[in-house]
């Protein structure tokens, strides 16, 4: 297979092949047919086989992507460049997707609506939103950033209190399962953000030590700069009326402050909500049960303590309210794909060494 990574100034080999099939669809000639037949034997891509329809997934037959398809072990962020001439692929996913037009333009389809994105436009898409991206502009650089839900929660918990616009969107649209709302920033030619996205992209593909924690911090810095420089450029799109506000950021903050003994009764009393109503609303709004959210917050904190400090694992498990070490050990491995000791070895500044996981063809990662 042909590696998909390439610098921002050039098309990759796969895009050149996609263009040949695209040209054949526009004007099928015998010469182009023979060329595609030869290329199909050489490269093996289905889209080079003229017997296979050159089309993606429509809105009616869209597909849904689980987190497990792209995120492995300690990797919480996946970055790729959207291929030019790639057919429309309507899809939804469990994770958050960010689309940034580094240069050029593209068509972004949200359900049946087409929106033209231009240089500097930045979209934040929640899980379950059905959408697709398409471009024929060979000069365009469209960057996709995928972020796991726990990482996204952790990142924005530290930012929500300072930016009311994003806080409101995050509380209602971003966390509500199967909604049609999304957020866009019109950033224009912002050289600072352009440079930062390019750095993240290159860091992701360099496959060097400490790549995962560096990317996690890049994401936090990028969002901070985005909000600082463009909080006045936020555009909010919604297709359905949002429900009464529930302070999601306050829920996450309260959980993080009471990791040892948090309970739904405590939270309901703190927020002055009926316990049963709060439980139902949390599951609907955040897409997870209360106990699952608590579990994620506990182990995100545990992971942070494992990397940043020298506390024994026994003390860390006590800090997050776990009394059984085996239970703590099994849950940590389930969430992060490795044991606490392995996680510390990988992420500790003095011992860390990170390998880039194998990606998938659709998102344009290494093949």
ROKETI-377555 format. One record per residue (C-alpha): x, y, z; residue number from 1; chain. Coordinates in nm, 4 decimals, always signed. Layout:
N
((X Y Z) NUM "A") ...
END
This chain:
367
((+0.0000 +0.0000 +0.0000) 1 "A") ((+0.1003 +0.3613 -0.0568) 2 "A") ((+0.1781 +0.5658 +0.2595) 3 "A") ((-0.0817 +0.8395 +0.3019) 4 "A") ((+0.1280 +1.0857 +0.5001) 5 "A") ((+0.2606 +1.3789 +0.2999) 6 "A") ((+0.3634 +1.7385 +0.3666) 7 "A") ((+0.1125 +2.0193 +0.3313) 8 "A") ((+0.2474 +2.1310 -0.0076) 9 "A") ((+0.1772 +1.8162 -0.2105) 10 "A") ((-0.0758 +1.5516 -0.3020) 11 "A") ((+0.0060 +1.1944 -0.2093) 12 "A") ((+0.0168 +0.9031 -0.4506) 13 "A") ((-0.3218 +0.7765 -0.3411) 14 "A") ((-0.4829 +1.1109 -0.4231) 15 "A") ((-0.3258 +1.1012 -0.7682) 16 "A") ((-0.4850 +0.7594 -0.8165) 17 "A") ((-0.8204 +0.8840 -0.6881) 18 "A") ((-0.8001 +1.1671 -0.9405) 19 "A") ((-0.7475 +0.9206 -1.2273) 20 "A") ((-1.0635 +0.7318 -1.1326) 21 "A") ((-1.2482 +1.0622 -1.0871) 22 "A") ((-1.1428 +1.1710 -1.4387) 23 "A") ((-1.2596 +0.8368 -1.5787) 24 "A") ((-1.6023 +0.8906 -1.4209) 25 "A") ((-1.6191 +1.2366 -1.5783) 26 "A") ((-1.5096 +1.1165 -1.9221) 27 "A") ((-1.4674 +0.7370 -1.9620) 28 "A") ((-1.2281 +0.6661 -2.2477) 29 "A") ((-1.0621 +0.3420 -2.3556) 30 "A") ((-0.7204 +0.4822 -2.2746) 31 "A") ((-0.8241 +0.5724 -1.9191) 32 "A") ((-0.9904 +0.2344 -1.8787) 33 "A") ((-0.6718 +0.0507 -1.9718) 34 "A") ((-0.4643 +0.2714 -1.7442) 35 "A") ((-0.6957 +0.2021 -1.4490) 36 "A") ((-0.6883 -0.1720 -1.5159) 37 "A") ((-0.3095 -0.1665 -1.5022) 38 "A") ((-0.3053 +0.0491 -1.1877) 39 "A") ((-0.5622 -0.1757 -1.0208) 40 "A") ((-0.3361 -0.4779 -1.0663) 41 "A") ((-0.0378 -0.2823 -0.9371) 42 "A") ((-0.1929 -0.1157 -0.6297) 43 "A") ((-0.4993 -0.3254 -0.5473) 44 "A") ((-0.7313 -0.0392 -0.4479) 45 "A") ((-1.1014 -0.1106 -0.5044) 46 "A") ((-1.1599 +0.2399 -0.6370) 47 "A") ((-0.9237 +0.1673 -0.9299) 48 "A") ((-1.1440 -0.1226 -1.0405) 49 "A") ((-1.3991 +0.0210 -1.2845) 50 "A") ((-1.6308 -0.2700 -1.2070) 51 "A") ((-1.6702 -0.1277 -0.8569) 52 "A") ((-1.8938 +0.1831 -0.8341) 53 "A") ((-1.6926 +0.4944 -0.7550) 54 "A") ((-1.9099 +0.6124 -0.4695) 55 "A") ((-1.9041 +0.6342 -0.0921) 56 "A") ((-2.1786 +0.5963 +0.1640) 57 "A") ((-2.4960 +0.7981 +0.1135) 58 "A") ((-2.7022 +0.9533 +0.3884) 59 "A") ((-2.9365 +0.6521 +0.3754) 60 "A") ((-2.6610 +0.3905 +0.4115) 61 "A") ((-2.4237 +0.5849 +0.6375) 62 "A") ((-2.1987 +0.3901 +0.8713) 63 "A") ((-2.1128 +0.4349 +1.2384) 64 "A") ((-1.7577 +0.4140 +1.3705) 65 "A") ((-1.6745 +0.2967 +1.7249) 66 "A") ((-1.3793 +0.4372 +1.9200) 67 "A") ((-1.2075 +0.0989 +1.9102) 68 "A") ((-1.1449 +0.1352 +1.5361) 69 "A") ((-0.8990 +0.4216 +1.5701) 70 "A") ((-0.7812 +0.4495 +1.9311) 71 "A") ((-0.5311 +0.2016 +2.0688) 72 "A") ((-0.3845 +0.1819 +2.4169) 73 "A") ((-0.2557 +0.5201 +2.5262) 74 "A") ((-0.3443 +0.6981 +2.2017) 75 "A") ((-0.6281 +0.9462 +2.2645) 76 "A") ((-0.5839 +1.1735 +1.9608) 77 "A") ((-0.5788 +1.0722 +1.5928) 78 "A") ((-0.4854 +1.3201 +1.3190) 79 "A") ((-0.5116 +1.2846 +0.9419) 80 "A") ((-0.5473 +1.4861 +0.6235) 81 "A") ((-0.8694 +1.4405 +0.4260) 82 "A") ((-0.7996 +1.3068 +0.0751) 83 "A") ((-0.8847 +1.5104 -0.2313) 84 "A") ((-1.1266 +1.3409 -0.4783) 85 "A") ((-1.2342 +1.0868 -0.2165) 86 "A") ((-1.6061 +1.0020 -0.2660) 87 "A") ((-1.8571 +1.1261 -0.0112) 88 "A") ((-1.8764 +0.9013 +0.2962) 89 "A") ((-2.1626 +0.9875 +0.5275) 90 "A") ((-2.0817 +0.8572 +0.8743) 91 "A") ((-2.1176 +0.9053 +1.2469) 92 "A") ((-1.8843 +0.8090 +1.5307) 93 "A") ((-1.8522 +0.7595 +1.9069) 94 "A") ((-1.5782 +1.0184 +1.9436) 95 "A") ((-1.5425 +1.3900 +1.8750) 96 "A") ((-1.4226 +1.5054 +1.5344) 97 "A") ((-1.2640 +1.8418 +1.4592) 98 "A") ((-1.2330 +1.9658 +1.1016) 99 "A") ((-0.9891 +2.2454 +1.0246) 100 "A") ((-0.9439 +2.4016 +0.6791) 101 "A") ((-0.5748 +2.4797 +0.6883) 102 "A") ((-0.5844 +2.6006 +0.3278) 103 "A") ((-0.8331 +2.6059 +0.0398) 104 "A") ((-1.1930 +2.4922 +0.0816) 105 "A") ((-1.4226 +2.1914 +0.0974) 106 "A") ((-1.7903 +2.0989 +0.1048) 107 "A") ((-1.9185 +1.9835 +0.4408) 108 "A") ((-2.2473 +1.7928 +0.4449) 109 "A") ((-2.4468 +1.7819 +0.7679) 110 "A") ((-2.7326 +1.5426 +0.7050) 111 "A") ((-2.8826 +1.6863 +0.3832) 112 "A") ((-2.7353 +2.0364 +0.4151) 113 "A") ((-2.4179 +2.1408 +0.2284) 114 "A") ((-2.1963 +2.4090 +0.3786) 115 "A") ((-1.8900 +2.5558 +0.2077) 116 "A") ((-1.5913 +2.5645 +0.4430) 117 "A") ((-1.3058 +2.7996 +0.3582) 118 "A") ((-0.9561 +2.8638 +0.4876) 119 "A") ((-0.9497 +2.9113 +0.8625) 120 "A") ((-1.2891 +2.7516 +0.9286) 121 "A") ((-1.2877 +2.5145 +1.2244) 122 "A") ((-1.5757 +2.2794 +1.3133) 123 "A") ((-1.6347 +2.0865 +1.6346) 124 "A") ((-1.8611 +1.7880 +1.5714) 125 "A") ((-2.0201 +1.5861 +1.8535) 126 "A") ((-2.0507 +1.2085 +1.8595) 127 "A") ((-2.3378 +1.0598 +1.6559) 128 "A") ((-2.3671 +1.3547 +1.4141) 129 "A") ((-2.3992 +1.2250 +1.0549) 130 "A") ((-2.1792 +1.4167 +0.8123) 131 "A") ((-1.9377 +1.3948 +0.5177) 132 "A") ((-1.6543 +1.6041 +0.3691) 133 "A") ((-1.5639 +1.6429 +0.0017) 134 "A") ((-1.3143 +1.8462 -0.2016) 135 "A") ((-1.1821 +1.8535 -0.5561) 136 "A") ((-0.9470 +2.1432 -0.4808) 137 "A") ((-0.5949 +2.0008 -0.5056) 138 "A") ((-0.4575 +2.2979 -0.3125) 139 "A") ((-0.6829 +2.2307 -0.0142) 140 "A") ((-0.5444 +2.1033 +0.3144) 141 "A") ((-0.8278 +1.9677 +0.5289) 142 "A") ((-0.7198 +1.8324 +0.8682) 143 "A") ((-0.9267 +1.5852 +1.0708) 144 "A") ((-0.8582 +1.5565 +1.4434) 145 "A") ((-1.0314 +1.2761 +1.6311) 146 "A") ((-1.0485 +1.2894 +2.0109) 147 "A") ((-1.1749 +1.0249 +2.2517) 148 "A") ((-1.4656 +1.1338 +2.4689) 149 "A") ((-1.2842 +1.1086 +2.8070) 150 "A") ((-0.9944 +1.3172 +2.6723) 151 "A") ((-1.2335 +1.5765 +2.5333) 152 "A") ((-1.4179 +1.6015 +2.8658) 153 "A") ((-1.0917 +1.6364 +3.0549) 154 "A") ((-0.9640 +1.9068 +2.8189) 155 "A") ((-1.2749 +2.1231 +2.8256) 156 "A") ((-1.3416 +2.0953 +3.1985) 157 "A") ((-1.0440 +2.3286 +3.2424) 158 "A") ((-1.1706 +2.5793 +2.9853) 159 "A") ((-1.5497 +2.5958 +3.0196) 160 "A") ((-1.5618 +2.8337 +3.3136) 161 "A") ((-1.3868 +3.1065 +3.1169) 162 "A") ((-1.5839 +3.1001 +2.7906) 163 "A") ((-1.9609 +3.1211 +2.8174) 164 "A") ((-2.0275 +3.0610 +2.4466) 165 "A") ((-1.8446 +2.7323 +2.4287) 166 "A") ((-1.9664 +2.6317 +2.7735) 167 "A") ((-2.3266 +2.6690 +2.6625) 168 "A") ((-2.2682 +2.4680 +2.3460) 169 "A") ((-2.0762 +2.1994 +2.5326) 170 "A") ((-2.3525 +2.1600 +2.7895) 171 "A") ((-2.6325 +2.1206 +2.5384) 172 "A") ((-2.5213 +2.0186 +2.1945) 173 "A") ((-2.1831 +1.8542 +2.2260) 174 "A") ((-2.2846 +1.6085 +2.4962) 175 "A") ((-2.6382 +1.5253 +2.3837) 176 "A") ((-2.6559 +1.1919 +2.2061) 177 "A") ((-2.7821 +1.1843 +1.8456) 178 "A") ((-2.8209 +1.5584 +1.7973) 179 "A") ((-2.7710 +1.7697 +1.4871) 180 "A") ((-2.5951 +2.0617 +1.6530) 181 "A") ((-2.2340 +2.1614 +1.5939) 182 "A") ((-1.9992 +2.4519 +1.6422) 183 "A") ((-1.7947 +2.6500 +1.3889) 184 "A") ((-1.5267 +2.9153 +1.4213) 185 "A") ((-1.4477 +3.1483 +1.1317) 186 "A") ((-1.0767 +3.2037 +1.1985) 187 "A") ((-0.9630 +3.3309 +0.8583) 188 "A") ((-0.5896 +3.3527 +0.7931) 189 "A") ((-0.4706 +3.3014 +1.1477) 190 "A") ((-0.1018 +3.2117 +1.1116) 191 "A") ((-0.0720 +3.1109 +1.4781) 192 "A") ((-0.3437 +2.8461 +1.4543) 193 "A") ((-0.2189 +2.7319 +1.1128) 194 "A") ((+0.1283 +2.6759 +1.2522) 195 "A") ((-0.0025 +2.4902 +1.5544) 196 "A") ((-0.2163 +2.2521 +1.3486) 197 "A") ((+0.0799 +2.1813 +1.1224) 198 "A") ((+0.2935 +2.1072 +1.4297) 199 "A") ((+0.0325 +1.8641 +1.5634) 200 "A") ((+0.0060 +1.6929 +1.2257) 201 "A") ((+0.3824 +1.6511 +1.1932) 202 "A") ((+0.4203 +1.5401 +1.5558) 203 "A") ((+0.1600 +1.2705 +1.5019) 204 "A") ((+0.3407 +1.1188 +1.2039) 205 "A") ((+0.7003 +1.1554 +1.3238) 206 "A") ((+0.6559 +0.8499 +1.5480) 207 "A") ((+0.8956 +0.9684 +1.8173) 208 "A") ((+0.9068 +0.9286 +2.1960) 209 "A") ((+0.6479 +1.1156 +2.4055) 210 "A") ((+0.4217 +1.1768 +2.1017) 211 "A") ((+0.0966 +1.0899 +2.2827) 212 "A") ((+0.1364 +1.3212 +2.5874) 213 "A") ((+0.2732 +1.5974 +2.3649) 214 "A") ((-0.0349 +1.5749 +2.1416) 215 "A") ((-0.2659 +1.5805 +2.4439) 216 "A") ((-0.1042 +1.9065 +2.5572) 217 "A") ((-0.1086 +2.0474 +2.2043) 218 "A") ((-0.4848 +1.9931 +2.1956) 219 "A") ((-0.5325 +2.1838 +2.5202) 220 "A") ((-0.3130 +2.4726 +2.4000) 221 "A") ((-0.4819 +2.4802 +2.0596) 222 "A") ((-0.8304 +2.5099 +2.2106) 223 "A") ((-0.7094 +2.7731 +2.4527) 224 "A") ((-0.5667 +2.9827 +2.1681) 225 "A") ((-0.8763 +2.9234 +1.9553) 226 "A") ((-1.1036 +3.0526 +2.2284) 227 "A") ((-0.8755 +3.3417 +2.3229) 228 "A") ((-0.8343 +3.4638 +1.9647) 229 "A") ((-1.1736 +3.3768 +1.8135) 230 "A") ((-1.4380 +3.3552 +2.0851) 231 "A") ((-1.6181 +3.6337 +1.8991) 232 "A") ((-1.6200 +3.4277 +1.5771) 233 "A") ((-1.8254 +3.1340 +1.7078) 234 "A") ((-2.1197 +3.0173 +1.4967) 235 "A") ((-2.3632 +2.7726 +1.6531) 236 "A") ((-2.5805 +2.5520 +1.4307) 237 "A") ((-2.8740 +2.3523 +1.5594) 238 "A") ((-3.1692 +2.1681 +1.4051) 239 "A") ((-3.3567 +2.0879 +1.7231) 240 "A") ((-3.4607 +2.2898 +2.0240) 241 "A") ((-3.2320 +2.2309 +2.3195) 242 "A") ((-3.3604 +2.1328 +2.6597) 243 "A") ((-3.3316 +2.3126 +2.9895) 244 "A") ((-2.9736 +2.3793 +3.0878) 245 "A") ((-2.8036 +2.1425 +3.3289) 246 "A") ((-2.4549 +2.2541 +3.4414) 247 "A") ((-2.2456 +1.9769 +3.2859) 248 "A") ((-1.9181 +2.1552 +3.3634) 249 "A") ((-2.0262 +2.1810 +3.7281) 250 "A") ((-2.1133 +1.8105 +3.7301) 251 "A") ((-1.7662 +1.7183 +3.6051) 252 "A") ((-1.5973 +1.9598 +3.8438) 253 "A") ((-1.7904 +1.8260 +4.1428) 254 "A") ((-1.7052 +1.4676 +4.0495) 255 "A") ((-1.3352 +1.5526 +4.0136) 256 "A") ((-1.3358 +1.7191 +4.3556) 257 "A") ((-1.4989 +1.4190 +4.5286) 258 "A") ((-1.3399 +1.1204 +4.3590) 259 "A") ((-1.3025 +0.9229 +4.6829) 260 "A") ((-1.6667 +0.9228 +4.7903) 261 "A") ((-1.8777 +1.0685 +4.5061) 262 "A") ((-2.2324 +0.9363 +4.4732) 263 "A") ((-2.5399 +1.0298 +4.2750) 264 "A") ((-2.7126 +1.1302 +4.5998) 265 "A") ((-2.4295 +1.3739 +4.6780) 266 "A") ((-2.4424 +1.5254 +4.3314) 267 "A") ((-2.8221 +1.5589 +4.3320) 268 "A") ((-2.8127 +1.7311 +4.6690) 269 "A") ((-2.5359 +1.9656 +4.5538) 270 "A") ((-2.7245 +2.0657 +4.2363) 271 "A") ((-3.0703 +2.0614 +4.3991) 272 "A") ((-3.2025 +1.8117 +4.1454) 273 "A") ((-3.4202 +1.5082 +4.1885) 274 "A") ((-3.1905 +1.2043 +4.1934) 275 "A") ((-3.3862 +1.0015 +3.9351) 276 "A") ((-3.4270 +1.2990 +3.7013) 277 "A") ((-3.0565 +1.3797 +3.7247) 278 "A") ((-2.9594 +1.0197 +3.6507) 279 "A") ((-3.1803 +1.0088 +3.3410) 280 "A") ((-3.0652 +1.3486 +3.2169) 281 "A") ((-2.6955 +1.2674 +3.2621) 282 "A") ((-2.7288 +0.9485 +3.0593) 283 "A") ((-2.9228 +1.1242 +2.7825) 284 "A") ((-2.7086 +1.4376 +2.7732) 285 "A") ((-2.3633 +1.2915 +2.8226) 286 "A") ((-2.4290 +0.9590 +2.6519) 287 "A") ((-2.3070 +0.7656 +2.9584) 288 "A") ((-2.4377 +0.6447 +3.2910) 289 "A") ((-2.3357 +0.8364 +3.6011) 290 "A") ((-2.1172 +0.5524 +3.7299) 291 "A") ((-1.9348 +0.5278 +3.3960) 292 "A") ((-1.8566 +0.9004 +3.4007) 293 "A") ((-1.7266 +0.8702 +3.7574) 294 "A") ((-1.5116 +0.5764 +3.6559) 295 "A") ((-1.3589 +0.7700 +3.3644) 296 "A") ((-1.2888 +1.0755 +3.5793) 297 "A") ((-1.1292 +0.8625 +3.8495) 298 "A") ((-0.8952 +0.6864 +3.6134) 299 "A") ((-0.8080 +0.9997 +3.4174) 300 "A") ((-0.6950 +1.1448 +3.7503) 301 "A") ((-0.5113 +0.8226 +3.8361) 302 "A") ((-0.3305 +0.8283 +3.5020) 303 "A") ((-0.2301 +1.1903 +3.5612) 304 "A") ((-0.0911 +1.1048 +3.9040) 305 "A") ((+0.0960 +0.8042 +3.7659) 306 "A") ((+0.2725 +1.0202 +3.5074) 307 "A") ((+0.3278 +1.3414 +3.7040) 308 "A") ((+0.4204 +1.2084 +4.0453) 309 "A") ((+0.6014 +0.9338 +4.2282) 310 "A") ((+0.3149 +0.8191 +4.4490) 311 "A") ((+0.2831 +0.4439 +4.4982) 312 "A") ((-0.0077 +0.2849 +4.3159) 313 "A") ((-0.1631 +0.1939 +4.6508) 314 "A") ((-0.1948 +0.5614 +4.7445) 315 "A") ((-0.3271 +0.6543 +4.4002) 316 "A") ((-0.6018 +0.3921 +4.4176) 317 "A") ((-0.7000 +0.5230 +4.7615) 318 "A") ((-0.7210 +0.8791 +4.6269) 319 "A") ((-0.9834 +0.7755 +4.3715) 320 "A") ((-1.1880 +0.5691 +4.6136) 321 "A") ((-1.0758 +0.2181 +4.5171) 322 "A") ((-1.0056 -0.0191 +4.8073) 323 "A") ((-0.9472 -0.3367 +4.6106) 324 "A") ((-0.6178 -0.3289 +4.4204) 325 "A") ((-0.7222 -0.6044 +4.1781) 326 "A") ((-1.0357 -0.4087 +4.0883) 327 "A") ((-0.8302 -0.0930 +4.0367) 328 "A") ((-0.5752 -0.2826 +3.8261) 329 "A") ((-0.8371 -0.4493 +3.6020) 330 "A") ((-1.0334 -0.1280 +3.5414) 331 "A") ((-0.7215 +0.0719 +3.4616) 332 "A") ((-0.6097 -0.1865 +3.2066) 333 "A") ((-0.9570 -0.1949 +3.0522) 334 "A") ((-0.9626 +0.1828 +2.9993) 335 "A") ((-0.6013 +0.2438 +2.8904) 336 "A") ((-0.5106 -0.0893 +2.7303) 337 "A") ((-0.2142 -0.1428 +2.9631) 338 "A") ((-0.1353 -0.1924 +3.3294) 339 "A") ((-0.0595 +0.1037 +3.5605) 340 "A") ((+0.3064 +0.0041 +3.5680) 341 "A") ((+0.3224 -0.0145 +3.1872) 342 "A") ((+0.1462 +0.3216 +3.1620) 343 "A") ((+0.3993 +0.4841 +3.3954) 344 "A") ((+0.6871 +0.3326 +3.1975) 345 "A") ((+0.5471 +0.4595 +2.8664) 346 "A") ((+0.4544 +0.8100 +2.9795) 347 "A") ((+0.7108 +0.8957 +3.2452) 348 "A") ((+0.9420 +1.1737 +3.1121) 349 "A") ((+1.2561 +0.9751 +3.1910) 350 "A") ((+1.1455 +0.6412 +3.0450) 351 "A") ((+0.8714 +0.7124 +2.7940) 352 "A") ((+0.8809 +0.5688 +2.4437) 353 "A") ((+0.5746 +0.5727 +2.2216) 354 "A") ((+0.4997 +0.3918 +1.8976) 355 "A") ((+0.2432 +0.5194 +1.6491) 356 "A") ((-0.0459 +0.2715 +1.6150) 357 "A") ((-0.1468 +0.1394 +1.2773) 358 "A") ((-0.4271 +0.3506 +1.1312) 359 "A") ((-0.6967 +0.2832 +0.8744) 360 "A") ((-0.7445 +0.3691 +0.5123) 361 "A") ((-1.0574 +0.5807 +0.5447) 362 "A") ((-0.9013 +0.8423 +0.7704) 363 "A") ((-0.5863 +0.8559 +0.5628) 364 "A") ((-0.3457 +0.7148 +0.8172) 365 "A") ((-0.0514 +0.4938 +0.7357) 366 "A") ((-0.1480 +0.1801 +0.5522) 367 "A") 
END
